[in-house]
Amino acid sequence: MIGQRFGRLVVGEKTEIRLQGKSKHKTLYHHCICDCGKDLFVRKQSLKGGNTKSCGCYKNEHSKLIGRKNRK
């Protein structure tokens, strides 16, 4: 998956993260870089399922655009 693009995210290296409260279990995440420059960790299932396509910047941009249209 490294180097693949999902929406605005480009997939980087795989990382194991131990979630707080679940010290026995590790979850595999991919380090991703968004087109806006932010980096984040995303689960493989979220990328392949289409649930995560950006760091949140798309939602913010879309909300501003909708707000402008509603004001007119």
For each residue, the residues with C-beta under 8 A, 3 or more apart:
1: 4 11 14 30 44 47
2: 11 12 13 14 30
3: 10 11
4: 1 10 11
5: 9 10 11
6: 9 11 32 47 48 50 52 53
7: 50 52 53 54 58
8: 34 35 36 53 54 55 57 58
9: 5 6 32 33 34 35 40 42 47 52 53 54 55
10: 3 4 5 32 33
11: 1 2 3 4 5 6 30 31 32 47
12: 2 30 31 32 33 39
13: 2 30 31
14: 1 2 28 29 30 31
15: 28 29 30 31 41
16: 26 27 28 29
17: 26 27 29 41
18: 22 23 25 26 27
19: 22 25 27
20: 23
21:
22: 18 19 25
23: 18 20
24:
25: 18 19 22
26: 16 17 18
27: 16 17 18 19 43
28: 14 15 16 43 44
29: 14 15 16 17 41 42 43 44
30: 1 2 11 12 13 14 15 41 42 43 44 47
31: 11 12 13 14 15 39 40 41
32: 6 9 10 11 12 39 40 41 42 47
33: 9 10 12 37 38 39
34: 8 9 37 38 39 40 54 55 57
35: 8 9 54 57
36: 8 54 55 57
37: 33 34
38: 33 34 55 57
39: 12 31 32 33 34 55
40: 9 31 32 34 55
41: 15 17 29 30 31 32
42: 9 29 30 32 46 47 52
43: 27 28 29 30 46 47 52
44: 1 28 29 30 47 48
45: 48 49 51
46: 42 43 49 51 52
47: 1 6 9 11 30 32 42 43 44 50 51 52
48: 6 44 45
49: 45 46
50: 6 7 47 53
51: 45 46 47
52: 6 7 9 42 43 46 47
53: 6 7 8 9 50 58
54: 7 8 9 34 35 36 57 58 59
55: 8 9 34 36 38 39 40
56: 59 60
57: 8 34 35 36 38 54 60 61
58: 7 8 53 54 61 62
59: 54 56 62 63
60: 56 57 63 64
61: 57 58 64 65
62: 58 59 65 66
63: 59 60 66 67
64: 60 61 67 68
65: 61 62 68 69
66: 62 63 69 70
67: 63 64 70 71
68: 64 65 71 72
69: 65 66 72
70: 66 67
71: 67 68
72: 68 69
